[in-house]
């Protein structure tokens, strides 16, 4: 099966490259999948205040028997809370039932509100207190990052963005790398079946003896992305973990990058939710 690689954030904190996402997992259903993920070997759990399931994530961590220090936990500041980031962080920590989180992110920039710099400055204080081991952003364009880095002291550790074959975000990934920011990919297989049914992807998956989903996750890993697929099905949770004992060659990587696709989520410049 292979071991999950760890990458190093720009402040020296180590992060598992493969994690487990819980977006759209209902609060009353999240404990089981997270426990299954931890039993499988995942050591990186990605949640958010907006997901409404932080309590269950914390419960699963406590019940797993895995030492807290061995689990990398990410949560996120919601858009309505940019003006009260410190209080929102405290609330997330309480819901999780943890003494600290490993990574705290601004979920969306919401430039129309013009509060993301204020929010990040509050997060810098949380970082200094040690209650977050690293801080970063999600869904930030280059323009948002430029302003943030000009007006704050801590370069974001990560930028979590929509990223999948057909929407490769090459320019933004390169910008992140240039500034020492690791890229995390959400919606890593796009809309699911549309991508997974692509004949070229099926051909590559057959050649490496894996499923199309595993093949796409391997593409992310080899690009250097941090990725956290989501599933509530135990067999799929385990399948998504089995991506470290095969490799794609350069032609296969290029072919996957060239698959058709487009942005499926909101544009961070105009999102107002």
Backbone as a ProteinNet text record, in pm:
[ID]
protein_1_A
[PRIMARY]
XXXXXXXXXXXXXXXXXXXXXXXXXXXXXXXXXXXXXXXXXXXXXXXXXXXXXXXXXXXXXXXXXXXXXXXXXXXXXXXXXXXXXXXXXXXXXXXXXXXXXXXXXXXXXXXXXXXXXXXXXXXXXXXXXXXXXXXXXXXXXXXXXXXXXXXXXXXXXXXXXXXXXXXXXXXXXXXXXXXXXXXXXXXXXXXXXXXXXXXXXXXXXXXXXXXXXXXXXXXXXXXXXXXXXXXXXXXXXXXXXXXXXXXXXXXXXXXXXXXXXXXXXXXXXXXXX
[TERTIARY]
82.3	0	86.5	196.8	287.6	250.8	349.2	328.9	294.9	213.3	178.9	300.2	341.4	453.1	411.7	509	488.5	559.4	495.4	557.7	585.1	673.3	709.4	658.2	578.2	526.7	638.7	611.7	716.2	758.8	690.4	734.9	792.2	816.6	878	782.9	652.8	553.6	536.3	525.5	509.6	362.6	320.6	180.4	170.4	81.5	62.2	5.8	62.4	20.5	-118.9	-160.5	-295.5	-375.8	-492.6	-579.2	-719.4	-806.7	-946.3	-1036.1	-1119.5	-1209	-1348.3	-1415.8	-1549.4	-1652.8	-1625.4	-1724.6	-1850.9	-1966.9	-2098.3	-2127	-2044.2	-2076.3	-2158	-2283.4	-2367.2	-2308	-2340.3	-2283.9	-2313.1	-2432.6	-2470.7	-2418.7	-2341.1	-2287.5	-2135.7	-2070.3	-1928.4	-1836.2	-1880.6	-1791.6	-1741.4	-1831.4	-1793.5	-1691.5	-1714.3	-1615.9	-1479.5	-1476.3	-1347.2	-1274.8	-1348.1	-1284.6	-1232.1	-1310.2	-1263	-1137	-1134.5	-1016.9	-894.2	-910.4	-797.3	-752.9	-847	-812	-738	-773.1	-708.9	-565.2	-537.7	-403.5	-394.9	-507.5	-506.6	-466.5	-386.6	-346.5	-365.4	-452.3	-478.7	-629	-697.3	-841.3	-869.8	-947.7	-978.3	-1126.1	-1157.7	-1295	-1303.4	-1417.3	-1438.1	-1558.9	-1560.8	-1677.4	-1804.2	-1792.6	-1909.6	-1964.7	-1884.5	-1932.2	-2028.8	-2025.1	-2116.9	-2088.6	-1967.3	-1940	-1812.5	-1766.9	-1644.2	-1657.7	-1775.2	-1793.2	-1770.1	-1827.3	-1811.9	-1670.1	-1601.4	-1460.9	-1379	-1401.7	-1329.8	-1360.4	-1488.3	-1527.5	-1455.9	-1452.6	-1386.9	-1238	-1175	-1032.4	-1011.2	-1094.9	-1079.1	-1104.9	-1198.4	-1235.2	-1143.7	-1057.4	-978.9	-866.3	-818.6	-701.8	-570.7	-576	-454.4	-411.5	-285.9	-241.7	-270.6	-317.6	-352.3	-235.9	-114	0.4	31	-29.5	-7.2	-110.9	-209.4	-317	-308.2	-306.5	-302	-444.9	-488.9	-627.8	-632.4	-710.9	-734.7	-879.8	-903.4	-1037.6	-1026	-1143.3	-1143.5	-1239	-1200	-1279.2	-1384.7	-1511.1	-1617	-1626.2	-1690.4	-1693.4	-1761.9	-1863.9	-1937.5	-1857.3	-1745.8	-1670.2	-1537.8	-1517	-1389.4	-1364.3	-1470.7	-1454.4	-1441.6	-1451.7	-1441.7	-1364.9	-1250.8	-1177.3	-1130	-1085.8	-1036.6	-1148.3	-1265.9	-1379.9	-1424.6	-1424	-1463.9	-1366.3	-1237.5	-1139	-1164.9	-1188.9	-1218	-1337.9	-1440.2	-1561.1	-1531.1	-1449.5	-1411.8	-1332.9	-1239.4	-1158.2	-1246.4	-1345.4	-1436.3	-1519.3	-1570.5	-1650.5	-1566.4	-1443.8	-1355	-1313.8	-1316.1	-1270.7	-1120.8	-1047.2	-902	-835.1	-709.3	-631.8	-568.9	-554.8	-495.4	-538.5	-526	-538.6	-403.6	-379.8	-252.9	-251.2	-367.5	-375	-510.3	-508.4	-630.9	-628.8	-737	-743.2	-857.3	-838.3	-951	-1019.6	-1148.7	-1216.6	-1229.6	-1271.1	-1281.4	-1239.2	-1185.1	-1141.3	-1255.2	-1365	-1477.9	-1428	-1366	-1312.6	-1417.7	-1543.7	-1649.6	-1663.2	-1628.4	-1633.9	-1509.6	-1397.3	-1270.6	-1228.4	-1240.3	-1200	-1097.2	-1052.3	-966.8	-829.1	-780.7	-653.6	-669.9	-778.5	-807	-816	-885.9	-903.1	-768.1	-683.7	-554.1	-465.1	-473.6	-395.9	-437.4	-567.9	-613.8	-561.4	-554.8	-502.7	-353.6	-281.5	-139.4	-121.4	-213.3	-204.8	-235.4	-330.1	-359.6	-237	-169.1	-46.4	59.9	76.4	177	148.3	18.9	-21.1	0.3	25.5	47.2	-79.2	-193.5	-319.1	-349.5	-278.8	-272.9	-125.3	-88.4	52.4	93.6	-5.2	19.8	-109.7	-98	-215.1	-199.8	-312.7	-309.3	-442.9	-465.2	-584.3	-642.1	-762	-830.4	-901.5	-893	-961.7	-908.7	-781.2	-722.1	-657.4	-691.2	-622.7	-489.5	-409.1	-282.2	-302.1	-403.5	-426.1	-454.1	-530.1	-559.3	-432	-352.2	-226.9	-128.7	-120.8	-31	-63.7	-190.8	-228.9	-203.7	-239.2	-223.1	-76.9	12.3	153.9	214.2	154.6	203.5	163	53	-3.6	2.2	62	74.3	217.6	247	384.4	412.1	309.2	327.3	281.3	371.6	333.9	243.8	128.2	40.9	115.4	85.4	150.2	94.4	-35.5	-99.3	-202.6	-237.5	-352.6	-433.8	-550.8	-637.3	-732.1	-724.4	-797.6	-864.7	-967.5	-1025	-919.9	-897.1	-789.7	-815.9	-825.7	-850.1	-812.2	-798.8	-768.4	-869.5	-817.9	-902.4	-914.2	-880.1	-872.8	-748.8	-634.5	-507.5	-446.9	-490.6	-441.2	-288.3	-229.8	-83.5	-21	-77.7	-19.5	-26	-140.3	-153.7	-67.4	-57.2	31.1	175.6	217.2	353.7	376.5	276.8	287.7	299.8	215.1	224	365.3	416.8	550.1	656.9	645.3	741.9	750.5	638.2	632.9	637.3	668.6	680.7	548.5	442.7	307.5	273.6	236.4	197.3	54.1	27.1	-105.3	-183.1	-303.9	-397.3	-509.7	-553.3	-654.1	-787.8	-890.5	-1025.3	-1098.7	-1200.9	-1268	-1166.3	-1083.5	-969.3	-1006.2	-1126.7	-1168.7	-1283.9	-1293.3	-1393.1	-1534.4	-1616	-1755	-1774	-1665.1	-1679.8	-1693.6	-1813.9	-1831.8	-1795.3	-1817.5	-1781.5	-1634.9	-1548.9	-1405.6	-1372.4	-1429.9	-1392.3	-1435.3	-1528.7	-1573.5	-1494.1	-1395.7	-1316.7	-1239.1	-1253	-1184.7	-1032.9	-970.9	-826.6	-783.2	-861.9	-831.1	-848.8	-954.5	-975.8	-860.1	-808.6	-695.5	-572.6	-545.4	-429.6	-449.7	-571.3	-600.6	-580.4	-624.4	-604.6	-455.6	-379	-236.3	-162	-206.7	-138.3	-210.5	-320.8	-391.8	-465	-516.4	-587	-719.7	-802.1	-928.4	-899.9	-992.9	-974.4	-955.8	-1029.9	-1016.7	-876.7	-827.3	-691.9	-588.4	-610.7	-517.2	-512.1	-629.5	-632	-566.2	-591.7	-527.4	-376	-329.5	-185.5	-129.1	-204.7	-164.9	-141.9	-234.2	-218.1	-91.5	-71.4	44.8	174.3	182.5	306.1	325	215.5	228.3	277.6	268.2	307.7	193.4	70.3	-46.4	-73.9	-127.3	-188.8	-333.7	-382.6	-515	-589.7	-722	-800.7	-935.3	-941.1	-1067.9	-1168.4	-1296.4	-1403.9	-1489.2	-1521.9	-1616.8	-1669.8	-1791.3	-1845.4	-1850.9	-1806.3	-1810.1	-1677.5	-1677.2	-1550.1	-1459.6	-1516	-1430.7	-1366.8	-1440.4	-1384.9	-1281.3	-1305.3	-1207.3	-1074.9	-1081.9	-958.9	-897.7	-981.7	-932	-854.9	-907.7	-844	-708.8	-684.5	-557.5	-449.4	-488.6	-394.9	-339.5	-262.9	-211.7	-60.5	6.8	148.7	239.5	183.7	267.6	265	237.2	249.6	282.7	329.4	365.3	312.3	284	248	372.7	389.3	504.6	472.5	569.1	552.2	441.1	429.8	324.3	186.4	175.2	46.5	8.7	106.5	80.3	30.3	96.3	57.2	-82.1	-112.5	-244.3	-355.1	-331	-431.7	-448	-337.7	-344.7	-423.7	-423.6	-489.3	-635.6	-687.9	-828.3	-918.6	-1038.3	-1127.8	-1184.7	-1211.2	-1270	-1275	-1339.7	-1353	-1381.5	-1377.8	-1412.3	-1555.3	-1577.8	-1713.3	-1766	-1677.1	-1718.3	-1725.3	-1743.2	-1754	-1619	-1621.5	-1500.2	-1473.7	-1355.1	-1326.4	-1336.1	-1324	-1336.1	-1479.2	-1575.2	-1714.4	-1804.8	-1752	-1833.5	-1881.3	-2010.6	-2067.4	-2145.7	-2128.4	-2201.3	-2131.9
-119.9	0	126.1	125.1	238.6	338.1	417.1	516.7	651.5	730.6	864.1	955.1	1023.7	1117.6	1238.2	1295.9	1421.4	1532	1646.9	1766.5	1862.4	1957.5	2051.2	2190.5	2246.9	2381.9	2483.7	2607.7	2709.6	2750.4	2698.1	2723.6	2597.9	2495	2372.7	2265	2294.4	2194.3	2094	1966.8	1861.3	1827	1806.6	1781	1657.7	1563	1448.4	1494.5	1443.1	1488.5	1438.3	1326	1274.1	1289.2	1347.3	1361.9	1310.1	1331.1	1287	1407.6	1436.4	1550.8	1513.1	1607.2	1578.5	1680.7	1750.7	1842.2	1764.8	1819.3	1762	1632.3	1595.8	1481	1534.2	1490.5	1546.1	1523.7	1615.7	1610.4	1477.6	1422.1	1298.2	1173.4	1192.7	1077.8	1080.4	1183.8	1204.2	1117.9	1075	1003	872.7	796.7	667.5	678.6	763.6	776.6	824.7	920.3	967.6	856.3	780.7	669.3	565.8	536.3	443.2	495.3	626.1	684.5	670.4	698.6	688.1	543.4	449.9	307.8	263.6	323.9	289.3	338.4	450.4	504.4	652.8	715.5	860.3	927.4	1034	1111.2	1260.5	1295.5	1434.9	1446.8	1524.9	1542.9	1689.8	1716.2	1852.4	1881	1974.9	2014.9	2167.1	2223	2367.7	2400.3	2522.5	2566.4	2555.4	2590.4	2590.8	2451.3	2346.9	2211.1	2163.8	2228.5	2192.2	2058.8	2005.5	1871.3	1865	1981.1	1981.6	1896.5	1898.6	1819.4	1671.2	1621.1	1480.3	1444	1534.7	1510.8	1497	1587.8	1579.6	1452.4	1411.7	1287.8	1167.3	1162.8	1050.2	1045	1161.3	1165.5	1110.5	1153.3	1107	957.5	905.3	764.2	672.9	731	650	572.8	623.3	562.2	607.8	691.2	744.8	866.6	876.2	992.7	1123	1222	1350.8	1407.1	1394.4	1454.6	1388.1	1271.8	1201.6	1238.3	1321.5	1357	1505.2	1535.1	1672.5	1718.5	1820	1866.4	2007.4	2023.2	2153.8	2193.8	2319.7	2376	2516.8	2580.3	2704.1	2807.9	2932.8	3048.5	3077.2	3086.7	3110.2	3258.2	3283.8	3416.4	3521.3	3481.2	3575.7	3618.2	3551.9	3574.9	3647	3708.4	3776.6	3887.7	3947.9	4055.8	4009.1	3878.8	3822.4	3690.7	3694.3	3570.8	3503.3	3580.4	3520	3445	3507.1	3441.9	3318.1	3328.5	3214.4	3098.8	3129.8	3024.5	2955.5	3032.8	2974	2881.1	2922.3	2840.4	2709.4	2716.6	2594	2500.2	2556.6	2474.4	2405.9	2478.5	2421.1	2309.4	2332.2	2227.9	2103.5	2122.8	2009.1	1938.3	2011.5	1954.7	1934.1	2021.6	2009.4	2130.6	2113.7	2223.3	2310.2	2254.3	2327.4	2262.4	2334.9	2275.5	2288.4	2203.9	2206.6	2312.7	2342.7	2440.7	2510.7	2643.7	2723.2	2810.4	2804	2871.6	2971.9	3081	3163.8	3088.7	3061	2972.2	3034.7	3161.8	3236.1	3380	3449.5	3586.9	3687.3	3664.9	3759.4	3904	3936.7	4071.5	4180.4	4147.1	4247.6	4295.9	4209.5	4248.5	4327	4299.5	4366.3	4351	4226.3	4202.8	4090.9	4033.9	3915.4	3948.2	4070.2	4108.4	4118.1	4180.9	4188	4048.1	3959.2	3822.1	3752.8	3770.5	3703.1	3757.9	3886.9	3944.9	3885.7	3860.2	3792.8	3650.1	3584.6	3448.7	3445.1	3549.9	3557.4	3554.5	3616.5	3615.3	3476.4	3406.9	3268.6	3180.1	3203.7	3129.6	3157.4	3283	3319.9	3257.4	3236.4	3173.9	3022.9	2965	2820.8	2738.8	2804.6	2728.5	2684.1	2742.2	2690.3	2674.9	2558.3	2533.8	2599.6	2628.6	2695.9	2763.7	2868.5	2937.2	2952.2	2966.7	2979.6	3027.5	3003.2	3054.3	2947	2974.1	2884.7	2970.6	2930.3	2998.8	3139.8	3162.1	3292.9	3297.5	3401.5	3429.9	3500.4	3516.5	3586.4	3727.5	3798.8	3936.2	3940.7	3842.6	3838.2	3807.8	3715.5	3680.4	3796.7	3866.8	3982.3	4082.6	4114	4212.1	4157	4032.4	3973.8	3977.3	3937.7	3932	4071.8	4171.9	4308.3	4370.3	4320.8	4386.5	4302.6	4182.5	4096.9	4045	3974.3	3931.4	3784.9	3700.5	3555.7	3512.3	3458.7	3404.8	3283.7	3276	3160	3028.5	2930.8	2800.3	2724.5	2739.2	2670.7	2762.7	2731.2	2788.2	2671.3	2652	2539.5	2588.5	2528.5	2578.5	2464.5	2499.2	2400.5	2362.3	2232.5	2187.6	2043.4	2020.8	1885.9	1883.8	1766.2	1761.2	1843.8	1923	2013.6	2150.9	2161	2289.6	2283.1	2286.4	2250.7	2362.5	2485.9	2600.2	2610	2585	2583	2715.1	2826.3	2957.2	2985.5	2955.7	2981.3	2885	2759.4	2665.1	2713.5	2763.5	2813.6	2935.4	3022.4	3139.6	3096.1	3000.6	2948.7	2898	2815.6	2757.6	2865.9	2966.7	3076.5	3144.2	3146.3	3215.9	3120.6	2994.3	2899	2855	2864.9	2826.6	2692.1	2593.2	2464.7	2473.4	2398.4	2396	2273.6	2298.1	2190.6	2191.6	2073.6	2061	2016.4	2100.9	2052	2019.9	1935.8	1877.5	1810.7	1720	1667.6	1584.7	1527.8	1455.2	1526.2	1658.1	1737.1	1695.2	1676.6	1638.8	1488.1	1416.7	1272.2	1199.1	1152.8	1063.2	1127.4	1257.2	1320.1	1299.4	1321.1	1299.4	1151.2	1078.4	937.9	851.7	901.8	827.5	862.5	952	990.5	868.6	835.5	718.5	722	838.1	846.8	815.3	860.9	830.2	680.8	622.2	477.9	398.7	443.5	376.2	379.6	494.9	508.2	424.2	428.4	349.5	201.1	154.2	13.8	-19.2	72.9	48.2	35.9	109.5	103.8	11	-49.7	-146.2	-84.2	39	108.5	163	212.1	274.3	414.8	470.4	609.4	706.6	687.9	778.6	768.8	648.1	631.7	695.3	682.8	737.4	889.6	953.2	1099.1	1142.5	1070.5	1105.1	1092	991	975.6	1092.5	1141.3	1258.9	1377.9	1397.4	1505.8	1486.8	1366.3	1339.3	1370.5	1328.6	1349.7	1496.5	1573.2	1716.2	1789.8	1723.2	1786.7	1849.2	1827.6	1880.7	1802.7	1870.6	1803.2	1777.9	1660	1623.4	1546.9	1568.8	1499.8	1459	1342.9	1293.8	1268.9	1279.6	1259	1139.2	1052.8	944.6	900.1	848.4	789.6	637.8	584.2	440.6	378.1	285	229.2	175.4	104	47.6	157.3	265.3	376.6	454.2	469.1	534.6	459.9	327.6	247.5	252.6	249.3	254.5	384.1	495	624.8	636	549.4	550.6	474.3	391.4	300.8	362.9	470.1	543.3	567.4	491	516.5	402	301.7	190.5	174.5	284	284.5	427.1	441.3	573	591.2	715.2	752.2	804.7	769.6	822.6	961.6	1026.5	1165.3	1179.2	1083.4	1091.4	1076.3	986.3	968.5	1093	1153.2	1276.6	1386	1400	1503.6	1477.2	1352.2	1318.7	1349.5	1322.5	1354	1504.8	1577.5	1724.2	1782.5	1714.1	1764.7	1724.4	1649.9	1609.7	1732.8	1724.7	1841.1	1866.9	1993.9	2029.4	2179.7	2225.1	2367.6	2388	2513.7	2543.5	2499.2	2432.5	2389.7	2461.5	2522	2596.7	2745.5	2825.4	2969.2	3031.9	3146.8	3225.1	3307.4	3294	3369.1	3520.2	3573.1	3718.1	3766.2	3678.4	3721.7	3647.8	3547.2	3471.1	3562.1	3555	3641.6	3563.4	3432.8	3355	3364.6
0	0	0	71.6	74.2	182.1	221.9	325.2	262.5	333	285.7	301.4	194.5	207.6	292.3	358.6	430.5	355	345.4	291.4	407.2	385.7	491.3	457.1	546.3	528.2	547.4	509.6	513.6	653.6	756	894.9	960.4	879.7	930.1	974.8	981.5	1020.1	906.1	941.1	841	823.2	698.5	665.8	576.4	607.6	518.2	383.3	275.7	142.6	106.3	161.7	139.4	267.9	256.3	372	343	438.9	428.2	445.9	346	350.4	396.5	463.1	517.6	471.5	361.5	305.6	267.6	303.7	274	349.2	447.1	532	649.6	664.7	771	909	999.7	1135.1	1203.6	1179.5	1247.9	1176.8	1069.6	995.5	983.9	1038.8	1009.3	1095.2	1213.1	1304.1	1241	1184	1126.3	1015	914.4	807.3	855.7	949.7	998.8	1074.2	1153.5	1223.9	1124.6	1019.5	916.7	849.9	820.4	757.6	847.8	975	1067.6	1083.3	1085.5	1092.1	966.6	851	724.6	719.5	787.6	788.2	758.6	722.2	702.9	834.6	821.8	939.8	917.6	823.3	789.6	765.2	849.7	838.5	808.9	703.7	661.8	682.8	773.5	798.5	791.7	831.4	829	914.2	967.1	1043.2	958.4	829.7	742.1	717	738.5	714.1	822.5	938	1045.9	1110.9	1093.3	1147	1230.4	1279.6	1359.2	1484.9	1548.1	1670.8	1644.2	1535.3	1502.5	1465.5	1397.4	1363.9	1491.4	1586.4	1713.1	1788.9	1788	1855.9	1794.9	1660.7	1593.4	1626.6	1634.7	1669.1	1809.8	1903.5	2042.4	2054.7	1976.8	1985.9	1905.6	1822.7	1729.7	1796.7	1910.2	1973.1	1913.9	1809.2	1749.4	1830.6	1870.1	1947.2	1873.3	1947.6	1885.8	1805	1855.9	1787.3	1653.6	1629.8	1503.6	1397.7	1431.5	1339.6	1304.6	1176.8	1128	1102	1174.6	1167.4	1109.1	1003.9	942.3	962.2	999.3	991.1	935.1	909.1	831.6	889.3	870.7	911.5	805.6	848.4	750.1	714.1	600.4	539.9	627.3	700.9	785	907.3	932.2	1056	1034.3	919.8	894.8	995.9	1046.7	1143.5	1287.1	1307.8	1443.5	1438.3	1373.4	1347.5	1475.2	1573.8	1697.6	1768.5	1775	1841.3	1763.1	1630.4	1548	1564.7	1574.5	1597.7	1731	1835.9	1966.9	1958.6	1884.4	1871.6	1798.9	1693.2	1621.6	1711.8	1787.5	1876.8	1981.2	2032	2130.9	2068.8	1947.8	1882.8	1855.6	1814.1	1788.7	1917.4	2028.5	2155.1	2158.8	2091.5	2082.9	2147.1	2184.5	2240.7	2132.2	2012.5	1901.1	1771.3	1661.3	1528.2	1459.2	1363.1	1291.9	1182.2	1126.8	1019	1024	1019.4	1018.3	893.8	815.4	686.7	681.4	606.3	562.9	449.3	462.6	368.3	228.5	221.9	95.3	121.9	23.3	47.4	61.3	-7.4	-7.1	-23.1	-136	-154.7	-144.5	-168	-154.5	-10.5	85	226.4	268.5	201.6	228.9	374.8	426.8	565.6	578.5	467.4	480.2	537.7	517.5	579.6	730.6	776.2	919.5	979.6	908.4	957.6	970.6	870.3	872.6	982.9	1009	1118.6	1252.9	1270.2	1391.6	1396.8	1282.3	1276.7	1307.8	1270.7	1306.6	1458.5	1530.2	1676.5	1731.5	1669.6	1708.8	1685.7	1574	1544.1	1649.8	1685.7	1784.7	1920.3	1950.7	2076.9	2077.5	1959.9	1950.7	1939.6	1930.2	1920.4	1777.9	1682	1545.5	1512.3	1459.1	1427	1295.4	1210.3	1083.8	1041.2	959.2	906.5	756.3	688.3	543.3	491	363.3	296.4	204.9	158.9	66.4	-38	-162.3	-271.5	-296.3	-271.5	-296	-434.5	-509.3	-634.6	-605.5	-709.6	-696.5	-640.5	-688.1	-641.7	-492.2	-442.3	-298.7	-220	-271.2	-202.8	-204.1	-316.5	-324.1	-213.6	-199.4	-97.7	41.8	63.2	195.9	239.1	149.6	186.4	200.9	135.5	149.1	282.9	341.9	459.3	586.2	578.8	697.1	705.4	811.6	838.2	805.8	806	790.4	651.9	572.8	441.5	463.4	395.8	414.3	391	475	460.3	341	315.8	203.9	139.7	16.4	-52.1	-104.5	-47.4	-86	-194.6	-314.4	-430.5	-505.9	-582.6	-673.3	-776.3	-792.9	-881.6	-921.2	-1049.9	-1102	-1248.7	-1310.1	-1453.1	-1532.4	-1623.6	-1699.3	-1636.4	-1509.5	-1439.4	-1351.8	-1418.6	-1355.5	-1271.4	-1292	-1214.5	-1217.4	-1333.5	-1344	-1300.1	-1344.3	-1312.6	-1162.6	-1100.3	-957.3	-877	-920	-850.4	-855.9	-971.8	-985.3	-895.9	-887.5	-800.4	-654.7	-615	-478.4	-449.8	-539.9	-521.3	-511.3	-595.8	-595.6	-458.3	-387.7	-258.7	-139.3	-163.6	-54.1	3.3	-76.2	-34.1	-98.4	-18.5	-75.5	-127.6	-234.6	-296	-249.3	-199.6	-167.1	-270.1	-311.2	-416.4	-358.2	-376.5	-344.1	-474.3	-462.4	-578.9	-670.5	-616.9	-692.9	-814.2	-816.7	-936.9	-1007.1	-986.7	-1057.2	-1021.6	-1122	-1098.5	-1092.1	-1071	-1052.5	-1183.4	-1212.6	-1326.1	-1458.6	-1475.6	-1602	-1634.5	-1536.7	-1555.5	-1555.7	-1461.9	-1446.5	-1564.6	-1645.6	-1763.9	-1889.7	-1876.5	-1993.5	-2046.9	-2176.7	-2232.5	-2213.9	-2230.1	-2216	-2073.1	-1976.2	-1836.5	-1810.4	-1866	-1849.6	-1908	-2021	-2084.9	-1994.2	-1935.1	-1845.8	-1719.8	-1664.7	-1544.4	-1571	-1686.5	-1721.6	-1731	-1786.9	-1806	-1673.2	-1571.6	-1441.1	-1343.3	-1387.9	-1305.7	-1187.8	-1205	-1097.6	-1148.1	-1056.2	-1095.8	-1149.2	-1225.6	-1270.4	-1153.9	-1044.9	-930.3	-869.4	-851.3	-797.8	-890.6	-1019.9	-1117.8	-1108.8	-1093.3	-1079.6	-948.7	-840.8	-713.3	-724.7	-796.7	-816.3	-897.4	-995.3	-1073.6	-980.2	-887.9	-790.4	-707.3	-657.4	-572.1	-646.6	-771.8	-848.1	-886.9	-895	-917.8	-793.4	-678.3	-553.9	-477.5	-524.5	-454.1	-327.4	-227.5	-112.9	-150.8	-125.2	-173.7	-65.6	-57	46.1	-12.2	-76.7	-130.9	-19.6	-54.3	42.2	0	93.9	71.7	206.7	209.2	331.6	320.3	207.4	182.5	224	320.4	369.6	259.8	162.2	57.2	-27.2	-51.2	-129.4	-48.4	80.9	168.2	161.1	166.4	159.7	19.9	-83	-220.6	-245.5	-196.9	-219.5	-150.3	-53	19.6	-54.8	-149.5	-215.3	-343.7	-326.3	-442.3	-433.8	-349.4	-326.1	-371.4	-435.7	-480.3	-632.1	-703.2	-849	-891.8	-1016.4	-1067.8	-1209.1	-1242.8	-1379.4	-1449.4	-1577.7	-1649.5	-1703.9	-1763	-1807.6	-1910.6	-2001.7	-2102.9	-2040	-1943.3	-1875.3	-1795.3	-1728.3	-1654.1	-1747.8	-1863	-1958.9	-2015.2	-2040.6	-2095.1	-1995.3	-1867.7	-1766	-1753.4	-1757.5	-1750.6	-1866.6	-1980.1	-2100.7	-2111	-2015.2	-2020.3	-2014.5	-2075.3	-2074.7	-1935.2	-1906.9	-1778.4	-1762.4	-1655.5	-1629.4	-1481	-1436.9	-1298.4	-1271.6	-1158.8	-1123.2	-999.4	-921.8	-804.9	-835.3	-731.2	-746.9	-777.8	-843.8	-868.1	-743.1	-681.8	-559.5	-572.9	-693.3	-713.3	-697.7	-723	-725.1	-626.2	-556.9	-463.1	-349	-316.2	-212.7	-109	-101.7	-0.1	134.4
[MASK]
+++++++++++++++++++++++++++++++++++++++++++++++++++++++++++++++++++++++++++++++++++++++++++++++++++++++++++++++++++++++++++++++++++++++++++++++++++++++++++++++++++++++++++++++++++++++++++++++++++++++++++++++++++++++++++++++++++++++++++++++++++++++++++++++++++++++++++++++++

